[in-house]
Amino acid sequence: MKKLCLLATIIISFFSGQSQTYNIVPQPVSITSQKGNFIINNNTKIHPSTASFHAMEFLQQHLQKHYDIHLNTTEKSLPHSIFFITDSSLPKEGYQLNINANKMTIRGTEAGFFYAVQTIIQLLPITHEKKVTQLYLPCMKIEDSPRFPYRGLHLDVGRHFFPADYIKKYIDYLALHKLNTFHWHLTEDQGWRIEIKKYPLLTETGSCRKQTLIGNYGSGRYDNTPYCGFYTQQEIRDIVAYASKRNITIIPEIEMPGHSLAAIASYPFLSCTKATFDVMQTWGVSPEVLCAGNDSTYEFMENVLDEVLLLFPSKYIHIGGDECPKERWHQCAVCQQKIKNEHLKDEHELQSYFIRRIEQYLNSKGRNIIGWDEILEGGLAPNATVMSWRGTDGGVAAAQQHHQAIMTPGQLMYFDHAQSAYEDSVTQGGLISLKDVYDYEPIPAGLNDNEKQYIIGAQANMWTEYMNNTRKVEYMLFPRMAALSETLWSAPEQKNWERFTTGLPSLFSKYQKWGINYSKAFYDIECSVIPRYYRTDQSASQPIGISWKLQCKDSSMKIFVTRPYFEAEDSYQNEVTVPIIQNGPYSALLINPKGEVISNTLTQNFYTNRATGKKAELKTPPSNAYASAGVFTLVDGIHNGSGMSKPKEFLGFWGNDLDMTIDLGSMMPIETIILHVFEQEASWIYPPSAVTFWSSEDGKDFSIFDAVNSVDGKGNFPIIGIKKTQARFVRILAKNHGLIPLGNPGGGNKSWLFADEVEIF
């Protein structure tokens, strides 16, 4: 981590014109430094071209809002002016920017002009003064164009609704980071958010749920407050026009055939049972889906799409296609007759039939579909683009079939996952750090050169189950959005993590100036739990406990630690190892040389027992996606009491059993063995079907200590074996639940087994 005083150095360099480092995100293709500065003040003029109006307007508005500098246009070639020159020889979104002391020249076409302006905005000096007399830009030449044609960001307004004014602000965030596609997720089980005049009940009924879940999925607690909201067609037209001026295409998503309970609640004839339902009040997936056997369903969806097409001019319409339970179709006589009449193999091919039929309709209107990677099941529709979210396999399969694919793997591109390992608010499961996003390579390994061309880009997704206000959305979005921007714009050889992080303090100052609520996870103290030994020669001794290792990369920083039962804080330099002697909460925070707190407070409760810190082995390793610190995660003295908010404290086994052995170091009495596990069916996570506890003196011959043959629980809970014995070695075998039942989220797939901690008393 670089010193915060770097920010002052950068600002000074803007005025001196001597710095060779420019904090531009995403990194341009080439930058050539020149001597001097270009001055912007109220006397500076803009010389426009026919295609520069929107870019010019954006620059004028930004300077007026943040610096109180007003730029006027002129047709005369005056000195100290900004010239827009149309150059159709450049790539569609490419530009050339030449800044010298006498003038600034921007070459490109409409999109290129707009991205050149974003670069100029990032070069502006950082000041929090409301009125500035003049601004200095360093002289340089830049040539730039993006790597991928599709650079997207998603927002789910079905779970939580955000007003039209905020959607415009969200679009501005895309523009400032040179993203060009806004994926607007408008319909869900929990709410229908787009006005359809032919079907007024979609907003009268479908846009309102009676109450909303409080806390993590499965909590069983509700707020008893109706939740409503939708966008009028006029609001949508206004937003689409607003985005267009910023070179952003809006792709609407109308979910089908699953995630459609809000529509079914509005018009019950859409379901297989024709029963009356409420709009969904919790998260997860509803078993109630659109009836794929009834032709009236297709007529309804075509009528809906007709109005959607009038509002959105985008080439693509996203039709969802994901997480569609098939149990209702299996039980529905009309759906079974449709399978028979269309010579389909099963319900999976019925879904493919549904997608193909909708695609044919949209193709007839001159549009193409995008669907989540489940649309591959049962056969891919002829002109469909696949959005690969369940890892990269969907994108690989689509590219190999010569279909376009957009990469958005949940393990790296789902921004509803925590970006800090120490997140204290409720988030979706999983940890996706700033570096994870920056290091992501959208083109999967294994594709040949011909297949790679079908990967047209990537996007990050913002699902809002746990985001009920705009500040939380921004907190989850920033600064990962900056890493996403460079990942999608810049070629791999142009990316450099050290350069990127060196510029983060400057970027954070811009976020502050723009009023953005960003996460400070970048400043998190790096911490780990390590075994503690009697002797320094670890190979010659058994661990006796654990220590908390804390460090930051900047040697000028100080770490302050508060320990249980100690009134005073202990001050250390940038690294410390704290032995865990007492159970209870330990806290740490980071102080810069000015005495300012710059990090989130890191608080960790430790619960030590006879297993804590001891040597352990796993017969089968966990999934790479949830591997944390390996088997030591299960004996590190930390309980994940906040559930999925601290994903680094879980080990995840996809379809496999947990089979571990712990060496306690010597024979000792044992009365209780506890395995902590997690359950969240909406995320495909199930308790083990059975757990067996074993004990041994030598680690070879084991006898059963206790067995739990039926496991039932919600959230994070313990499975306990209670008997008395003497043992040095303890083995725990937790059997994976197996395949997920049909009708549940992920039905037919392997289930996850998540283990948290082992305690022995």
N, C-alpha and C positions, 0 to 999 in steps of 0.2 A: 504493500500500500504506500503510495507516495504521500509526501507531506502536504498538509492543506495550504501551506504557504506557496505551493506551486501555483495556486490560483492567482495570487498577486503577481507572480512572475509573468504569467501568461498575459494578464491585463496590461502590465507595463510594456511587454513586448509589442503589443498592438500599437502602442503610441510611438515606440522607438523604431519599429519596422525591422528589427534585427533578428527576430526569432525565426527559426526554420521549422518549428513545430506548430501545426495548426490542428485544432481540435474539431475536426469535421466528422460527423457520423451520419451516413456510412462513409468509409474511407473512399475518396475518389480514385479513379484509375491512375491519374498522374497529377502531380503538383510541382510546379517550378517556381521557386521563390524569386522575387525581384526586389530591388531597392525602393524604399520610399513608402508613402501612404497615400491612399485616396480619401479625401475628406467628404463626408456627407453632412450637409446642413440644410437649412431652409432655402438656400440659394441653388441647391443642386436640382437639376432638371432631368426628366426622363424623356428620352427620344424613343417613342414606341414603334413597333411594327404591327402589321395586320393581325398577327397571331399572338401578340404579347399581352393582350388586355387583362386577362385573368391573373397572370403572373405579376404584372405591374400593379394591379389593384391589391393583390395580397401583400406585396412589399410596402405599398403606401399605407395600408391599414396597420401593418405591423409596426412600422416606424412611428406612426401617429399614436398608436395605443401605448407603446412601451417606452418611447423616447420623446414624444410630443414634437416630432420633426415632420414637417409637411412638405411633400415633394409634388411639384406640378409637372405637367407634360409640356413638351414643346416640339414643333416640327423643324426648328432650326438646329443646325449642328453647332451647338454652343460648347465651349470648353467646360470641363468639370461636370460633365453630364453622364448619364447612364444610357447606353445605346443598346436596344434590342434589334438584332439583325437576323432575319429569317434565313436559315440555311438547311434546305431539305436534303443535303448530302450526308448529314449526320444521322446516327441512329434515331429511331422514333422518340425515345426518351433521353437521348444523349444531349450534351451541351458542351460548349467551350466558353470559359469565363476568363477574360483577360483584364486584370486590374492594374492600371498604372497611375502615376500621380496626376495625370491630366484627364483621364476618362476611364470609364468602365464599359467594356464591350461584352455582350452576351450573344452568342450564336446558338441557334437551334430552331426547333419548331415549338408548337404550343406546349407540349409536355416537357420538352427540354428546358424551355424558358422557366417553367414553373419550378423545376428541380434546381436550376441555377439560383433562383431566388432563395430556396431553402438553404443552399450553401452560403449565400451572402448573409442570411439571418444568423447562421451559426458563427460566422466570422465577426459579427458585430461585438464590440466590447461589452462586458457585463457591468452594468451599473444599476443600482436600485433607485437612482434619482428619477423623479417623475418627469423632469424636464431637462433635456440635454441640449447644449448649444451646438455641438458638432461631434461627429463620430469619425474615428480613424479606422480604415481598413488596410491591412497589409497588402502591398502589391504582390501579385502572383499570377501565374497562368495555370488553369485547371482544364483538363480534358476528362470527361466522365460519361459513363453510360452504365445501365444496370446489367447484372448477370442474368436475372430471371425476368420473364415478362409478367409473371403472376407473383405479386408480393402482397399477402393478405393479412387482415386482422378481422376477427369475428367478435360479435357481441350477442349474447343471449338475452333477449328482453322478455322471454316467456316466463321464466322463473321469477325474475324481478324486472319491473318496468322502469324505464328512465325517460324523462320528458324529451320532447323534440329539441329543445334548446341544448340539452346535454348531448344528444346525438350529433348535433352540429359541432360541438366542442370535441367530441370523440373523433369526428372526421378531421378536424384540424390537427389532432394529434397524429393521425396517419400521415397527413400532408407534411408536417414538420419532419417526419422520419422517412419520407420518400417511399411510403407504401402506396399502392395504387388500387387496392381492392378492399371494400368493406363488405363482409359477409354478415348480413343482418338476419338473425335467427328469430323469426316473427311469430311462430306458432309452436305450441307445446301442450303436453298434458295439463300443465298448470296455468295456461292462459293463452288466449287468442288475441293478437295485438294489432291486427290490420283490418280496417273497415272494408267490408264487402257489401255493397249496396243491395245485391240480389238476395243476400242471406243476412238480414239485420241481427238475427239472434246470435250470430257468431261473436258480436261485440256486446250485445245486450246481456247475453248469458255467458258466453265463452270467455269473455275478458275478465270475469270476476270469480274468484274462489272465496269460499266462506271464511277461511282462516289459513294460516301458514305455520308450518313446522318451526319450532324453536330449537336451535342447536343442531347437533349432528343428526344425520339420517338415522331413524330408529329410536330417537329420544322419546317419542310418544307425547311430547309437550307441544301445545299449540297456543297461538296468541289470541284466539277468539275474536279476530278483527278481520272483516272483509277486505280483500285486496283486489283492486281493479285498475285497469288502464289499457288504452289502445290509441293508435295513431289514426287520425282521419286521413282520408285520401288526399285532402289538400295539404296537410302537414307532410305527407310522404312526398308529394310532388315538389314541395319546397325544399325538402332535405335532399332529394335526388338532384335537383338543380344546384344546390349548394355544393354537393360533392363533385358534380361535373366541373365546376369552376376550379376545383382543386385537383383535377386529373384523377379523380377517384371514381371507379365504377362500383355501384352498389349491387350486390347479388342477393336477392331475397331468398329466404328459405321457408318453404311451406311444407311442413313435415307430413309424410305419408309412407306407408300405410299405418305405421306405428306412431307413438307420441302424438296421438290425435284425440285424446280424451276431451279436450276443451271443445272440439268440433262435435264430437259425439254427444256431449252434454247439451249442446245447443240443438242438435238435430238427431234424435235417437235412431232414426231409420238408417243411419250410417253404420251402425254396429251389426254384428251377427245376431245378437239376442234381441235387439230393438227395445231393450230395457232402458229405464231412466237412470242417469248417472249425474253425480256432481263433478264439477271441475276438480281436478286432483289437488289435494291440500298438502301432500307430502312430496318428497323427492323420489327418485327412482323411476321405474318403468311400469306403466299400467298394462294389465293383460287385455284391456279392451282396445281393439284396433279396428280400423276401417274394414268393412266386409268386402273381401276381394271377389266374392262370387256374385254380388248384386250389381247389375249394370247401372242402377241409380246412383251408386257410389261414384262411378266414373263420370257420370253426367254432372254430379255435384262438383267434383274436383275440377272438371274442365271449365265449368262456369266460374268457379273461384279463380282459376288461372287466367281466364279471359280478362278479369279485372286487374289481376296482378300484372299482366303484360302491358296494360295501358299505363301503369304507374312506373314500371321499371324497364328502361330500354336496353338493359344488359343482354349480352349474347347468351349468358347462362342463367338458368333458373335452378336453384338447389331444391331438390325434392326429398331430402333426408334419406329414408330407406334403411335406417339403422334401428337396432334393438326392437325388432318387431316380434313379440311372442306369437307363436302359431297355434296355441292351444284352442282358441276360439274357432279358427279355421278348421282345425281337426274335428271339432264337434259340430260344425255348421253344415247342414245338408246342402245348402245352396253353394257353399264353397267346394264341397266334395263333388257336386255335380259339375261345377266349373272345371275342376281338375280333370274329371272324366271327359267332358266335352272338348277340352283343349288338348287332350292327350298329354297331360303333365304327369310327372313322376310322383310328386309329393307337394307338401306345403311350401317348401323352399322354391320349387319351380313356379308355384302359384305367385309367390312374391316377385319372381323374375318376370312373370306374365304381367303383373300389376305395373311394374316399373317400365316395361317395354311399351305397354299401352299408353301410359302417360307420356313417355318419350315420343312416341309417334305423334301424339297430339301436339306436343310442343314443337317438334320438328316441322309439322305442317304450318306452324305459325312463325317459322324462321328462327326458332330458338333451340338451344341444346340444354341437356340436363347435366347437373352435377349431383352425385349421391355419395353418401358415406360408403366405406368399402364393403358393407354387407350386400350392396347391389351386385357384387361379383357372384354371389351364391345363386346357383340355379342357372347361371349363364348371364353374361353381361349384355346389356342393351347396346344396339349397334353403334350409336354415336355418343355414348355416355362418357363423361369424365369422372374419374374415381378420386374421392378425397380419402386418403389413407390415414386412418386414425388408430387402428388397432396394431400399432407398430408400422413396419415398412413393407410387410408382405403384400398388402393390397396394392401399393404403388408399383411394386415389382411385377406383380401379376398383370396389372393393367398395361404397363409399358411393354411387357413381353407379348401382349395381345395387340400392341400398337394402338392403345387408347391413351389419351392424355391423363396424367395423374398430378394431383396436388398433395404434397406431403404435409401431414399434420399429426405425427405420432404422439399419442397421449403421454408417453414418458418424457417428452422433451418440449412439446408445443402446447400443452394445456396450462394456460396461465392462471387457472383457478387452483392449481397446486401451489403449495407454499414455496416461496423463494428464499426463506430462511429456515434453517434447521431448528430455530428457536421461536418459531411463530407462536404468538399467544392468542391469536384469534382463530375462529373456526375456518378451516379451509378443506378443500377436497383432498383426498389421499395422494401422497407422493410429494417429493421434493424436486423442484426444478430450479437450479441456481442460475445466476446470471451467466456464469461460465458455461453451464450446460447448454444454454441457448446460443451463446457465442460460438461454441465449438461444434454445433450441429452442422452436418453436411447433408443437404437435402437429397442429393443423388445417391441412391442406395448402391452399395458395393454389389458387384456381380452382373450389372447390366453392361451390355456391349455398347459401342459408340452409337449404333443406330437406335437402340432402345433408350439411351439416355435423353434423347431429344424429346421424348414423350413426358419427361418430368418437367412441367412448365413452371414450377415454383413451389412455394410452401406458404403456410399461414399459421399464426398462433390463434388459439381459441380461448374465449373468455366466457365460461359457463358461470351462471350467477346464482346458483342455489344458496351460496353463503355470502352474497354481496347485495345487501339491501339498500345501499346508498352509493353515491358517486365517488365519495372519498375512498371507499374500500375498493372500488373498481380501479381507481388510479393507483392505489397502493399496491395492488396486485399486478398492474400493468407496467409500472415504471420502477427501475430503469431497464427491465427486460426488453421493452420495446426497442430500445437503442441497440441492444445486441441482436435482436431479430432483424432490424433494419440493415445492419452490416452483413449479417449472414445471408440475406437475400439479394443485396445489391452488389457486394464486393466479391471478386474472385478469391478463392482460397489462398492464393499466394499473396494477396494484398492484406489479408487479415493478420493482426498481430495483437495478442492479448495484452502484452505489456503496454503497447502504445494506447490501446483502447482504455485500459484502466487508468493510465496516466491522465487521460482527458476527462475522466469521470467527475472530478471535483468541479471542473468548468461546466460540464453538462448539468450537474446538480444545481449549480448556481442559476443556470438558465431555467431549470424547472421551478426553482423558487420564484424567479422573476415572473414566470408565466402562471404562477399560482397552482402548480401541480403538486398533489400529495404523493410523493414518491417513497418507496421503501428504502430504509437505510441498511438493508441486509449486506450490502457491500462492505460496510464497516463492522460487521459482526466479528466478535472475537472468535478466532478459531479454537475450538475446544475438542478434546477427546478424553476418553477414560482409558487409562492404561493400568496394567497390573502393578502392584506394589510388592517389593521383595525385602527380605531381611538384608540380603547382600546385593552388591551391584552386579555380581556374576550371575545373571539370570538363568543361565543354563545349568547352574549347579544347585539351584534352590527352587522351592515351591513358592508361588505367590502367596502373600498373606492378606491381601486386600487390594484396594484400588487407589489411584490418585487421579485428580482432575488436572489435565494439562491444558493451559491457556496460553495463547500467543497471538500476536499481530505482526504484520510484516514491517511496520514502520518502527524503527528503533527509538524514535522521539516520543512515542506514545507511552502512557502509563496505564497499567491495568489495576483497578481497585477491586478487591475481593472482600466480601462479607461472609463470615462463616457462622453457623448456628452456635448460639450461646456465647458469642463474642460481640461486645458492643461496638468496638472500633473496627474501621475498615483497614485492611492491609494493603499498602501501596507497593507495587512492583514495577519494574520496567516492562518491556514489551513481551516478556515470556516468564511463566511461572508454573511450577508443578505443585499442586496443593494436595497433601495426603487427606483422604476422607476418613476421619477418625470418628466423627459423630454423625448419626443420621440426621436428616433435616435439610432445610433449604440453604444452598450456597449461591451467592450472587456475584456477578462481575460486570463491570462496565469500563469503557475506554475513555480516557481523558487526553486531549491534545495539549501541546505545549502552552497554549493560552489558558488552560484550566477549564476548557469547555467540554461538556459531555457530548461525544459525537456518535455513540453507538446506542443501540437498544440495550436495555438492561437484560443481561442473561441470568436467568434464575434456574437452578437445577436442584430438585429434591433427590436425595440419595437414600436408598433403603438397603442397607447391607445385611447379609446373612451368610450362612456357611458356604454357599455356592459362589458368592461374589468374588470376582477376580480370578477364580480357579481355572485351571486348564480344562478345555473341553474340545470335543471333536464332533463333527457331523458326518453321518454316513453318506448323505446326499446333500450337495450344496444348495443354497437358496437360489431363486431366480436372480439374474443380474440386475433386474429392475428394482429389486428390494433386497439387496445383499448387505447394506449398511457396513458394519465393521466385521461381518462374518459371524461365526459362532460366539465370539466374545460379546456381541450385542445382547445375548441372552443371559449373561452373567456380569453385566456392568453396573448393577445396582440401581438402574433407572427403570421406573415404571412409566409407561406411556399413558398416564392418567387422562390426558386430553384427547385420547383416541387418535384419529388420523392427522391431527394437527402437528404431530412430531413423527413423521414417517421414518426418520433415521433410526428410531428405536424398535422397528419391526424387522423381522425376517419374513419374506414371502416365498411360499412354495406353491408353484402352479402345477397342480395335479400330482404332486409328490408328497410323501410322508415326511414328517419331522422325526428323525432318529438321531438322538444325541447322547453322548456319554460325558460325564463330568468326573474329573479326578479331584477329590477333596484333599489329597495330599497325605492323609493318614486315616486310620480307622477312627470313627467317631460315632456317637449315638445320633440316630435320626428318628424324628417323630412325625414330621410333615414334609411333603414335597409339593410344591405349587408350580404349575405352568400357567402363565398368563397368555390368553389368546384373544383374538379380535373377530367380531362378526359384523359384516355389513353386506347384506345380500344384493343391494343395488350396485355394489362394486364387485360382485362375484366372489366375495369373501365369506367363507362358511367356517363354523367351528369344526374341529376334528370329529369324525364319527365315533372314535373311541380313543382312550389314552391308557397306556400301561406304564407303570413305574417299576423299575427293577433295581436291585442292589447287588453288590459284589465286593469281595475282599481283594481280589487280584485283577479285576478288569477282564477276566476271561469267563469265569463261571458265574452266571447271573441267576438270581431267583426273583420271582415277582414280589414286589413290595405291596402294590395295590393296583387295582384296575378300575377305570370308569368307562363303562360300556355304552353309556348313552349320555351325550353331551348336548346341553341346551343352554343358550344364553344370548344376551344382546349386548352389543358394544364391546367394551374391553372388560374381560372378566376372568377369574381364576378357575382352574381345574385342580382339585386338591386330592392328594392321596394321603390318608391318615392311618399310619400303623407305626409300630416301634421296631427298630432294628439297629444293627451295627453295620457300618459299611464304609469303604473308602471310595468306591466307584458307584455312581448312580447313572442309570440309563433311562431315558424317557422316549417312548415311541408313541407319537400322535398320528393316527391314521387320517389321511386326507378324506374329505367328505365324498369325493368322486365327482361324477358329472352333475351339472346343475339341472334340477328338474325342469322339464318343459313348462312354459308359462311363466317362469321366473326370469328376471333379467339375465341374459346370457345363457338361456336354456339350451342344453345340449353340449355346452362347452365345459372344459375342465374348470374346477373351482380352485380358488386360492385358499391356502391355509396360512394365516398370519400369526406368528408367535412373538411375544413381547419379552418376557423375562421368566427365569427359573429361580425359585427361592427354596432353600432347604433349611429347616430348623430342627 
